[in-house]
Amino acid sequence: MNRQAHEGLNRALESLQVWKESFGEWETDSTLSLSDEKVKAVFEELSQRMQGNYPFHHPVYAGQMLKPPHPVAWAAYAMAMTINPNNHALDGGPPSSGMEKEVIAELALFFGYGDSFLGHLTSSGTIANLEALWVARQSNPGKKIAFSQNSHYTHERMCEVLGVEGIKIPVRHSGSFDFDSVNPKEIGTVIVTLGTTGLGEVEPLDQVLTWAKQHGARVHIDAAYGGFFRTLKDSDLIDGTQWRLMQEADSIVVDPHKHGLQPYGCGAVLFKDPSVGKFYKHDSPYTYFTSDDLHLGEISLECSRAGAAAVAFWATLQCFPLQENEGFGPIMAQCTRAAIKAHSLMESSDKLKPYKKPELDILGYFPVSDSIKTTSEVSELSKRVFDTGMKERSFYLSLYRVPASDFIRLHPGYEADSEFVTILRSVFMRPEQLDFVPELIKRMERAF
Ligand SMILES: *Cc1c(COP(=O)(O)O)cnc(C)c1O
């Protein structure tokens, strides 16, 4: 895979060089020149320093939402970056702006918006959500934005930035939202997370859509993490109910830099109603206008954006279409199976126990031992297992904090002597982890 990317990149750079030279000869100014030794030394130091990372590329890394992009994505990114187009405006990079429109149209089609929509790439899920909440505020001024306690903390923070009151909706044990505790007249928008950042939970979009219709509220889907799981909506690996309804929401956020095989700097926001573009109107003398076509910069809060991000995602979608049986579907299926396999192996393990059944590819679990009876002891042992893996460089996990009341409800054998319990959490984002899971579990079981 790396070989193919290197070869593709080298060929592309050579042909770009021919294009660059077609404008006539020129020489790089001497102020920009460097000695070979200097460059060599800097890269030697860089490669040493980068080895201070955890092995995000390897199946032993079963911790946070982190993984390197697909080689095709970084090669396309690197190639485009030598030109450094800016997707702020069409003139900043006509080809990469064109590719951005194409990938956004593909995402819109994928999420069921058809061909009437508005959207663009962003530098992150945070900015994409900020835009969606800003449009929500402009659409329903003076009203609150509601989200569950499991949603990403960014929503609370962005409500503050936007000067909108954000309120938390309690979640019932069944997973449904407890709307009884809110005044429907005050709520302008409800956020639903499909694939929570914590444990990959899928919130009840069906219930929220019905409630919102009844009360005239907007619905925003935060699928920053989960979006690509829609490829599995008709498979028997996940419950497709909520995923099949995405097209009914007013806005959707997805992060190609999470499960979309992209380098960081690639989020996306989509709106079902293209007329929300009116909120972005600005009149600036310095945006360049040589074309009457839609400028992505005119419908984005951000100005300069990496054209290379659009190029990389475009190249990736050529290789990995958003389909169930080809491209992204098989990748997402493999990751989901890894979590299901880890869950079932832990159910029969006498040293590890799943916290609950995974809905996607994220599993919460904790170590068990005869001597452990209280929630604070569970926390302590979890941390010990976490530390041991990193110290021995044999596995890498993440820690996750759950309310002790939830923990006791799901695992009644324990005594709650703390407010929260620290458990272990693995995000199985690498399809290679399906085969590695039994070995990973063995290593964890040996760690205490
Ligand atoms: C990661 C994530 C975000 C934030 O996105 P960034 O790209 O990290 O800025 C928001 N919501 C959810 C559900 C996420 O998983």
Ligand as a Chemical Component Dictionary entry (heavy atoms), coordinates in Angstrom:
data_LIG
# 
_chem_comp.id                   LIG 
_chem_comp.type                 NON-POLYMER 
_chem_comp.pdbx_formal_charge   0 
_chem_comp.three_letter_code    LIG 
# 
loop_
_chem_comp_atom.comp_id 
_chem_comp_atom.atom_id 
_chem_comp_atom.alt_atom_id 
_chem_comp_atom.type_symbol 
_chem_comp_atom.charge 
_chem_comp_atom.model_Cartn_x 
_chem_comp_atom.model_Cartn_y 
_chem_comp_atom.model_Cartn_z 
_chem_comp_atom.pdbx_ordinal 
LIG C1 C1 C 0 -14.617 14.103 17.341 1  
LIG C2 C2 C 0 -15.982 14.571 17.547 2  
LIG C3 C3 C 0 -16.298 15.932 17.533 3  
LIG C4 C4 C 0 -15.241 16.998 17.402 4  
LIG O1 O1 O 0 -14.641 16.937 16.153 5  
LIG P1 P1 P 0 -13.127 17.402 15.903 6  
LIG O2 O2 O 0 -12.880 16.985 14.491 7  
LIG O3 O3 O 0 -12.272 16.675 16.895 8  
LIG O4 O4 O 0 -13.058 18.865 16.082 9  
LIG C5 C5 C 0 -17.622 16.298 17.680 10 
LIG N1 N1 N 0 -18.577 15.373 17.853 11 
LIG C6 C6 C 0 -18.313 14.043 17.885 12 
LIG C7 C7 C 0 -19.424 13.072 18.060 13 
LIG C8 C8 C 0 -16.992 13.610 17.738 14 
LIG O5 O5 O 0 -16.729 12.286 17.797 15 
# 
loop_
_chem_comp_bond.comp_id 
_chem_comp_bond.atom_id_1 
_chem_comp_bond.atom_id_2 
_chem_comp_bond.value_order 
_chem_comp_bond.pdbx_ordinal 
LIG C1 C2 SING 1  
LIG C2 C3 SING 2  
LIG C2 C8 DOUB 3  
LIG C3 C4 SING 4  
LIG C3 C5 DOUB 5  
LIG C4 O1 SING 6  
LIG O1 P1 SING 7  
LIG P1 O2 DOUB 8  
LIG P1 O3 SING 9  
LIG P1 O4 SING 10 
LIG C5 N1 SING 11 
LIG N1 C6 DOUB 12 
LIG C6 C7 SING 13 
LIG C6 C8 SING 14 
LIG C8 O5 SING 15 
# 
